[in-house]
Amino acid sequence: MNLKVNIFSKIKSLDTKNKSIINNVIASFIIQGGAIVVSLLTFPAYISYFDNQQILGLWFTILSVLTWVLTFDLGIGNGLRNHLVEPLVTNDLIKIKKYISSAYFIVGSMVVILLIASFIIFPFINWNTVFNISNEVISKDVILKSVTIVFFGIMLQFLLRLIASILYALQKSALPGLLTLFSSILTLLLVLTVDTGNIEENLILLSWINVVAVNLPLLVATLIIFNTKLKSNTPNIKFFNKIYAFRLIKLGGLFLWLQIMYMIISNTNEFLISWLSGPEYVVDYQIYNKLFTLVSTIFSLALTPIWSMVTKAMAENDFVWIGRLYKILKIAAVITILAQFLMIPFLQFIVDIWLGENIFTINYIYALIFAVAGGVFIWNSVISSIINGTGKIKIQFIFLTVGVIIKFPVAYFLSIAMGTWTAVIISNIVAMLPYCIIQPIWINKLIKQQKLGSE
C-alpha cells in the first residue's frame, strides 16, 4: 500500500512540472491499448481471409522484411523532431519552413530513387527463394506483384510519416499513436468486408488494403496540420537549404544506426523463422508474439514522450527530477514484466476466446521464453528512453551493434541444437541482455555524479 501511495505521489510531483507531457503518456496508454486490441481482432480475421497457413506466414514475412526499409531514412525524422522544437517555441517561421522543406525534399528524393530502383530490380529477384515458399504454393508473378505493391505503400509511408516527427516537435506525442490506431481499424474493417475467394487474388487485394490503411491516416493528418497549425509552413522547394539538410542528417545519424541495429535484432524474427523452420511457423510466432505484446507494446509506446521530457530536464540541469522519473519507470517496468509472467497460466483460455476452441494449443515452455524476451525488451525501452534523452548513446551504440553480431549465429546454432523456431526468440534475449545489464549501471552513475555536481 505504501509503495502504491509512493508511486502516485511521485507521479503527482511530475505532473506539476510537465503536465502536458504526462497527459500525452496517459493518452498513449489508452490509444496504444486500443491499437493492440484491434490488432488482436485482426489476427483471426486474417486466418479467415487466408485458408492456407503458408500464405498467411508469407504475408507476415513480406510486411516484416519490407518494413525494414522504413528505418533507412538517414535519421531525418529524428533530426526534424529535435531541430523543430526551438523555432516552434520562438515562432521563427523561416527556420520552421527551411527545416520542414529540407526534410520533405530529402525524403521525397530518396522515395523517387528507391521506387525507380525497385521497378528495375524486383523482377530479377526470385521471391519464392527469398521467402522460402514453393512456386507450387504460390506463383512467382503473384509474389512479385504483392511485394511491389507493399513496397510502393511503404515508400509513401516513408514520406508521409514525417508528419509524426512534426507532431512530436509540437509536443503532440500521442497523436502518432492515434494515427496507427486508425490504420489498424481500417485494416480490420477492410479485411472483414472484402474477399475474392481466391488465395492469390486475396494476397494482391490485401497488399492494396495495406497501402490504403497505412497511408490514408498519415495523409489526412498532413493535410490538417498544414492547413491549420502550420498553415504558413507548408513544404516548398524554394526553402530547401543544404545547411539545414546537413543538420538534419548529422543529428539523426547516430540515432539512425541505433534504429538499424535495434530493427535487425527485433524485426528479423519472421524472416529467420521462415528460413530456419519454414513460413508456416511464422503464424505460430505471431500468435505468441501478439499475446505477449499486448502489455509490453502499450508500455513501450507510452514511453514515447519520455525522450523529450529528459532532454528538457537536461537543458535545465535538473538531474534530481530525472532520477525520480527513472525510479518510477523502473517500478512500472517491473510491474509490467510480472504481469506478463502472471498471464501465462491463463493463455490457453485467452487463445480459446480469441481464436476459438481447438484452434491453437499453447506450449507453456514457448510462452515462458516469450515472457522472458518480453521482459528484456520492456527493460530496454525504459533505459533507452532515458539515455536517448541525454544524448549520451555510446554504450547503446556499442552493445546494440554487438547484439546484432551475436543474434544470427546464436539463432542458427540453437535452431539446429533445439530443433525449434523458438531458438530465434532466445537469440533475441542473448543479443539484448548485455546492454540491459550494463546501461542501467552507467545511468545510475551519471545521475549520481550530476546530482553531486549540482549541489
C-alpha positions as CSV (number, residue, x, y, z in Angstrom):
1,M,0.0,0.0,0.0
2,N,2.8,2.4,0.9
3,L,4.5,1.5,-2.4
4,K,1.3,2.4,-4.3
5,V,1.0,5.7,-2.4
6,N,4.7,6.5,-3.1
7,I,4.3,5.9,-6.8
8,F,1.2,8.1,-7.1
9,S,2.9,10.8,-5.1
10,K,5.9,10.7,-7.4
11,I,3.6,10.9,-10.5
12,K,1.8,13.8,-8.9
13,S,5.1,15.7,-8.4
14,L,6.0,15.0,-12.1
15,D,2.6,16.2,-13.2
16,T,3.2,19.7,-11.7
17,K,6.4,20.0,-13.8
18,N,5.3,18.6,-17.1
19,K,1.5,18.3,-17.1
20,S,1.0,18.3,-20.8
21,I,3.7,15.6,-21.4
22,I,2.2,13.4,-18.7
23,N,-1.2,13.8,-20.3
24,N,0.5,12.5,-23.5
25,V,1.8,9.5,-21.7
26,I,-1.7,8.7,-20.4
27,A,-3.2,9.3,-23.8
28,S,-0.6,7.0,-25.4
29,F,-1.5,4.2,-23.0
30,I,-5.2,4.4,-23.9
31,I,-4.5,4.8,-27.7
32,Q,-2.0,2.0,-27.9
33,G,-4.2,-0.2,-25.8
34,G,-6.9,0.3,-28.4
35,A,-4.4,-0.4,-31.2
36,I,-3.4,-3.7,-29.6
37,V,-7.0,-4.8,-29.1
38,V,-7.8,-4.0,-32.8
39,S,-4.6,-5.9,-33.8
40,L,-5.7,-9.0,-31.8
41,L,-9.1,-8.8,-33.5
42,T,-7.4,-8.5,-36.9
43,F,-5.4,-11.8,-36.5
44,P,-8.4,-14.2,-36.6
45,A,-9.8,-12.1,-39.5
46,Y,-6.5,-12.8,-41.3
47,I,-6.9,-16.5,-40.6
48,S,-10.4,-16.4,-42.1
49,Y,-9.1,-14.4,-45.0
50,F,-6.5,-17.0,-45.9
51,D,-7.3,-20.7,-45.6
52,N,-3.6,-21.5,-46.1
53,Q,-1.2,-21.1,-43.2
54,Q,1.8,-20.9,-45.5
55,I,0.3,-17.9,-47.4
56,L,-0.6,-16.2,-44.2
57,G,3.0,-16.7,-42.9
58,L,4.3,-15.4,-46.3
59,W,2.2,-12.2,-45.8
60,F,3.5,-11.5,-42.3
61,T,7.1,-12.1,-43.6
62,I,6.6,-9.8,-46.6
63,L,5.4,-7.0,-44.3
64,S,8.3,-7.6,-41.9
65,V,11.1,-7.6,-44.5
66,L,9.9,-4.6,-46.5
67,T,9.1,-2.6,-43.4
68,W,12.8,-2.7,-42.6
69,V,13.2,-0.1,-45.4
70,L,11.4,2.5,-43.1
71,T,14.4,2.5,-40.9
72,F,16.7,3.8,-43.6
73,D,15.6,7.5,-43.6
74,L,19.1,8.8,-42.7
75,G,17.7,9.9,-39.3
76,I,15.8,12.7,-41.0
77,G,12.7,12.1,-38.8
78,N,14.6,12.3,-35.5
79,G,16.6,15.2,-36.8
80,L,13.5,17.1,-37.8
81,R,11.8,16.3,-34.4
82,N,14.7,17.8,-32.4
83,H,15.5,20.8,-34.6
84,L,12.0,22.0,-35.0
85,V,11.4,22.5,-31.2
86,E,13.4,25.7,-30.9
87,P,12.0,27.6,-33.9
88,L,8.5,26.5,-32.9
89,V,9.0,27.9,-29.4
90,T,10.4,31.2,-30.8
91,N,7.9,31.2,-33.7
92,D,10.7,31.6,-36.2
93,L,8.7,30.9,-39.4
94,I,11.6,31.0,-41.8
95,K,13.6,28.4,-39.8
96,I,10.5,26.2,-39.4
97,K,9.8,26.3,-43.2
98,K,13.5,25.6,-44.0
99,Y,13.7,22.6,-41.8
100,I,10.3,21.2,-43.0
101,S,11.0,21.8,-46.6
102,S,14.5,20.4,-46.4
103,A,13.3,17.2,-44.7
104,Y,10.5,16.6,-47.2
105,F,12.9,17.3,-50.1
106,I,15.5,14.8,-48.9
107,V,13.0,12.0,-48.1
108,G,11.0,12.7,-51.3
109,S,14.1,12.4,-53.4
110,M,15.0,9.1,-51.7
111,V,11.5,7.8,-52.3
112,V,11.6,8.5,-56.1
113,I,15.1,6.9,-56.4
114,L,14.1,3.8,-54.4
115,L,10.8,3.4,-56.4
116,I,12.6,3.6,-59.7
117,A,15.2,1.1,-58.5
118,S,12.6,-1.3,-57.2
119,F,10.7,-1.4,-60.6
120,I,14.1,-2.3,-62.3
121,I,15.5,-4.7,-59.7
122,F,12.5,-6.6,-58.3
123,P,11.6,-8.6,-61.4
124,F,15.0,-10.2,-61.4
125,I,14.7,-11.4,-57.8
126,N,13.4,-14.9,-57.1
127,W,11.0,-14.0,-54.3
128,N,10.0,-17.7,-53.8
129,T,13.5,-18.4,-52.7
130,V,13.7,-15.2,-50.6
131,F,10.6,-16.2,-48.6
132,N,11.3,-19.9,-48.7
133,I,8.0,-20.9,-50.3
134,S,7.4,-23.2,-53.2
135,N,6.2,-21.9,-56.6
136,E,3.6,-24.7,-56.4
137,V,2.0,-23.0,-53.3
138,I,2.0,-19.5,-54.9
139,S,3.4,-18.3,-58.2
140,K,6.4,-16.1,-58.6
141,D,4.4,-13.5,-60.5
142,V,1.8,-13.1,-57.7
143,I,4.6,-12.7,-55.0
144,L,6.3,-10.1,-57.3
145,K,3.1,-8.2,-57.7
146,S,2.4,-8.3,-53.9
147,V,5.9,-7.3,-53.0
148,T,5.9,-4.4,-55.5
149,I,2.5,-3.1,-54.2
150,V,3.6,-3.3,-50.5
151,F,6.9,-1.6,-51.3
152,F,5.1,1.2,-53.0
153,G,2.9,1.7,-49.9
154,I,6.0,1.7,-47.7
155,M,7.6,4.3,-49.8
156,L,4.5,6.5,-49.4
157,Q,4.7,5.9,-45.7
158,F,8.4,6.8,-45.8
159,L,7.4,10.3,-46.9
160,L,4.1,10.8,-45.2
161,R,5.2,9.7,-41.7
162,L,7.4,12.9,-41.4
163,I,4.2,14.3,-40.0
164,A,4.7,12.1,-36.9
165,S,8.1,13.9,-36.3
166,I,6.4,17.2,-36.7
167,L,3.7,16.2,-34.2
168,Y,6.4,15.2,-31.7
169,A,8.1,18.6,-32.1
170,L,4.7,20.2,-31.4
171,Q,4.6,18.2,-28.2
172,K,1.6,16.1,-29.5
173,S,3.3,12.8,-29.0
174,A,0.0,10.8,-28.5
175,L,-1.3,11.7,-32.0
176,P,1.1,9.4,-34.0
177,G,-0.3,6.5,-31.9
178,L,-3.8,7.7,-32.8
179,L,-2.9,7.5,-36.5
180,T,-1.6,4.0,-36.0
181,L,-4.9,3.1,-34.3
182,F,-6.9,4.5,-37.3
183,S,-4.7,2.4,-39.6
184,S,-5.4,-0.8,-37.6
185,I,-9.1,-0.2,-37.5
186,L,-9.2,0.5,-41.3
187,T,-7.2,-2.7,-42.0
188,L,-9.6,-4.8,-39.8
189,L,-12.7,-3.3,-41.5
190,L,-11.4,-3.9,-45.0
191,V,-10.2,-7.5,-44.3
192,L,-13.6,-8.3,-42.8
193,T,-15.6,-6.9,-45.7
194,V,-13.6,-7.9,-48.8
195,D,-12.8,-11.4,-50.1
196,T,-12.3,-12.6,-53.6
197,G,-12.5,-16.3,-52.8
198,N,-9.1,-16.9,-54.4
199,I,-5.9,-17.1,-52.3
200,E,-3.7,-15.4,-54.9
201,E,-6.1,-12.6,-55.6
202,N,-6.7,-12.2,-51.9
203,L,-2.9,-11.7,-51.4
204,I,-2.9,-8.9,-54.0
205,L,-6.0,-7.3,-52.6
206,L,-4.6,-7.4,-49.1
207,S,-1.4,-5.7,-50.4
208,W,-3.6,-2.8,-51.7
209,I,-5.5,-2.7,-48.4
210,N,-2.2,-2.3,-46.6
211,V,-1.3,0.7,-48.8
212,V,-4.6,2.5,-48.1
213,A,-4.9,1.6,-44.4
214,V,-1.3,2.7,-43.5
215,N,-1.1,5.9,-45.6
216,L,-4.6,7.4,-45.5
217,P,-4.5,8.5,-41.9
218,L,-1.0,10.0,-42.4
219,L,-2.2,11.9,-45.5
220,V,-5.2,13.2,-43.7
221,A,-3.1,14.3,-40.7
222,T,-0.6,16.0,-43.0
223,L,-3.3,18.0,-44.7
224,I,-4.9,19.0,-41.4
225,I,-1.6,20.2,-39.8
226,F,-0.5,22.2,-42.9
227,N,-3.9,23.8,-43.2
228,T,-4.2,24.7,-39.5
229,K,-1.3,24.8,-37.1
230,L,1.4,25.1,-39.7
231,K,-0.6,26.8,-42.4
232,S,2.2,29.2,-43.3
233,N,4.9,26.5,-43.2
234,T,3.9,24.0,-45.9
235,P,6.9,22.3,-47.6
236,N,8.2,24.4,-50.5
237,I,11.2,23.5,-52.7
238,K,12.3,27.2,-52.6
239,F,13.0,26.9,-48.9
240,F,15.2,23.8,-49.3
241,N,18.6,24.6,-47.7
242,K,21.8,22.5,-47.8
243,I,22.9,23.7,-44.4
244,Y,19.6,22.8,-42.8
245,A,19.5,19.5,-44.6
246,F,23.0,18.6,-43.3
247,R,22.0,19.5,-39.7
248,L,19.0,17.1,-40.0
249,I,21.2,14.3,-41.3
250,K,24.1,14.9,-38.9
251,L,21.9,14.9,-35.8
252,G,19.9,11.9,-36.8
253,G,23.0,9.9,-38.0
254,L,23.8,8.1,-34.7
255,F,20.2,7.5,-33.9
256,L,19.8,6.0,-37.4
257,W,22.5,3.5,-36.6
258,L,20.8,2.6,-33.3
259,Q,17.4,2.3,-35.2
260,I,19.0,-0.1,-37.7
261,M,20.7,-2.2,-35.0
262,Y,17.5,-2.5,-33.0
263,M,15.5,-3.2,-36.1
264,I,17.8,-6.0,-37.1
265,I,17.5,-7.6,-33.6
266,S,13.7,-7.2,-33.2
267,N,12.3,-7.2,-36.7
268,T,14.1,-10.1,-38.3
269,N,12.2,-12.8,-36.4
270,E,9.7,-13.7,-39.1
271,F,12.5,-13.8,-41.8
272,L,14.7,-16.1,-39.6
273,I,11.9,-18.4,-38.7
274,S,10.9,-18.7,-42.3
275,W,14.4,-19.6,-43.3
276,L,15.3,-21.9,-40.3
277,S,12.0,-23.6,-39.8
278,G,9.5,-22.7,-42.5
279,P,6.9,-19.9,-43.2
280,E,4.1,-21.9,-41.6
281,Y,5.8,-21.4,-38.2
282,V,5.6,-17.6,-38.6
283,V,1.9,-17.9,-37.8
284,D,2.7,-19.7,-34.5
285,Y,5.2,-17.0,-33.7
286,Q,2.6,-14.3,-34.5
287,I,0.2,-15.8,-32.0
288,Y,2.6,-15.9,-29.1
289,N,4.1,-12.5,-30.1
290,K,0.7,-10.8,-30.2
291,L,-0.2,-12.3,-26.8
292,F,2.9,-11.0,-25.1
293,T,3.0,-7.6,-26.9
294,L,-0.5,-7.0,-25.5
295,V,1.1,-5.5,-22.4
296,S,4.7,-4.7,-23.4
297,T,3.9,-2.8,-26.6
298,I,1.5,-0.5,-24.8
299,F,4.1,0.1,-22.1
300,S,6.9,0.8,-24.6
301,L,5.0,3.1,-26.9
302,A,3.6,5.0,-23.9
303,L,7.2,6.0,-23.1
304,T,7.4,8.0,-26.4
305,P,7.2,11.4,-24.6
306,I,9.9,10.5,-22.1
307,W,12.7,11.2,-24.6
308,S,11.5,14.9,-24.8
309,M,11.0,15.1,-21.1
310,V,14.5,14.0,-20.3
311,T,16.0,16.3,-23.0
312,K,14.2,19.3,-21.5
313,A,15.3,18.3,-18.0
314,M,18.9,18.0,-19.2
315,A,18.8,21.5,-20.6
316,E,17.6,22.7,-17.2
317,N,20.3,20.6,-15.4
318,D,17.5,19.0,-13.3
319,F,19.1,15.6,-12.7
320,V,17.1,15.2,-9.4
321,W,13.9,15.2,-11.5
322,I,15.5,12.7,-14.0
323,G,16.4,10.4,-11.1
324,R,12.8,10.5,-9.8
325,L,11.4,9.8,-13.2
326,Y,13.9,6.9,-13.7
327,K,12.8,5.3,-10.4
328,I,9.1,5.5,-11.4
329,L,9.8,4.0,-14.8
330,K,11.8,1.1,-13.3
331,I,9.0,0.3,-10.9
332,A,6.5,0.4,-13.7
333,A,8.7,-1.9,-15.8
334,V,9.0,-4.5,-13.0
335,I,5.2,-4.5,-12.6
336,T,4.6,-4.9,-16.3
337,I,7.2,-7.7,-16.5
338,L,5.5,-9.6,-13.6
339,A,2.1,-9.1,-15.4
340,Q,3.5,-11.0,-18.4
341,F,4.6,-14.0,-16.3
342,L,1.3,-14.0,-14.3
343,M,-0.6,-14.1,-17.7
344,I,1.0,-17.5,-18.7
345,P,-1.4,-19.8,-16.8
346,F,-4.4,-18.2,-18.5
347,L,-3.1,-18.2,-22.1
348,Q,-5.0,-21.2,-23.3
349,F,-8.2,-19.7,-22.0
350,I,-7.4,-16.4,-23.7
351,V,-6.5,-18.1,-27.0
352,D,-9.7,-20.2,-27.0
353,I,-11.7,-17.0,-26.6
354,W,-9.6,-15.1,-29.2
355,L,-9.2,-17.7,-32.0
356,G,-11.8,-20.3,-31.0
357,E,-11.6,-23.6,-29.1
358,N,-9.3,-26.3,-30.5
359,I,-7.7,-23.9,-33.0
360,F,-4.3,-23.5,-31.3
361,T,-2.7,-25.3,-28.3
362,I,-0.4,-23.3,-26.1
363,N,3.1,-24.6,-25.4
364,Y,3.9,-23.3,-22.0
365,I,7.7,-23.6,-22.5
366,Y,7.4,-21.4,-25.5
367,A,5.2,-19.0,-23.5
368,L,7.9,-18.8,-20.8
369,I,10.5,-17.9,-23.4
370,F,8.3,-15.2,-24.8
371,A,7.7,-13.8,-21.3
372,V,11.5,-13.6,-20.7
373,A,12.0,-11.9,-24.1
374,G,9.2,-9.5,-23.4
375,G,10.7,-8.6,-20.1
376,V,14.1,-7.8,-21.7
377,F,12.5,-5.6,-24.3
378,I,10.4,-3.8,-21.7
379,W,13.5,-3.1,-19.6
380,N,15.3,-1.9,-22.8
381,S,12.5,0.5,-23.5
382,V,12.9,2.2,-20.1
383,I,16.7,2.6,-20.2
384,S,16.7,3.6,-23.9
385,S,14.1,6.3,-23.4
386,I,16.3,7.8,-20.6
387,I,19.6,7.5,-22.4
388,N,18.3,8.9,-25.7
389,G,17.0,11.9,-23.9
390,T,20.5,12.6,-22.5
391,G,22.1,12.1,-26.0
392,K,24.9,10.0,-24.4
393,I,24.4,6.9,-26.5
394,K,28.0,5.5,-26.8
395,I,27.2,2.4,-24.7
396,Q,23.9,1.8,-26.5
397,F,25.8,2.2,-29.8
398,I,28.4,-0.4,-28.9
399,F,26.2,-3.0,-27.3
400,L,23.4,-3.0,-29.9
401,T,26.0,-3.4,-32.6
402,V,27.4,-6.4,-30.7
403,G,23.9,-7.7,-30.2
404,V,23.3,-7.8,-34.0
405,I,26.6,-9.7,-34.5
406,I,25.6,-12.2,-31.8
407,K,22.0,-12.8,-32.8
408,F,22.3,-14.6,-36.1
409,P,24.9,-17.3,-35.2
410,V,23.1,-17.9,-31.9
411,A,19.8,-18.3,-33.8
412,Y,21.3,-20.7,-36.3
413,F,23.2,-23.0,-33.9
414,L,20.3,-23.0,-31.4
415,S,17.8,-23.9,-34.1
416,I,20.0,-26.9,-35.0
417,A,20.5,-27.9,-31.4
418,M,16.9,-27.4,-30.2
419,G,15.0,-28.2,-33.4
420,T,12.5,-25.5,-32.8
421,W,11.7,-22.0,-34.1
422,T,11.8,-20.5,-30.6
423,A,15.6,-20.5,-30.9
424,V,15.1,-17.2,-32.7
425,I,13.4,-15.7,-29.7
426,I,16.1,-17.0,-27.4
427,S,18.7,-15.3,-29.7
428,N,16.9,-12.0,-29.1
429,I,17.3,-12.4,-25.3
430,V,21.0,-13.3,-25.7
431,A,21.6,-10.3,-28.0
432,M,19.8,-7.7,-25.8
433,L,20.8,-8.9,-22.3
434,P,24.3,-7.4,-22.1
435,Y,23.1,-3.9,-22.9
436,C,20.2,-4.2,-20.5
437,I,22.7,-5.1,-17.7
438,I,25.4,-2.5,-18.4
439,Q,23.4,0.5,-19.4
440,P,21.5,0.9,-16.1
441,I,24.8,0.9,-14.2
442,W,26.0,3.8,-16.3
443,I,22.7,5.7,-16.0
444,N,22.8,5.4,-12.2
445,K,26.4,6.6,-12.2
446,L,25.6,9.6,-14.4
447,I,22.6,10.7,-12.3
448,K,24.6,10.4,-9.1
449,Q,27.6,12.4,-10.5
450,Q,25.4,15.1,-11.8
451,K,23.4,15.4,-8.6
452,L,26.6,15.8,-6.7
453,G,27.8,18.4,-9.2
454,S,24.7,20.5,-8.9
455,E,24.6,20.6,-5.1
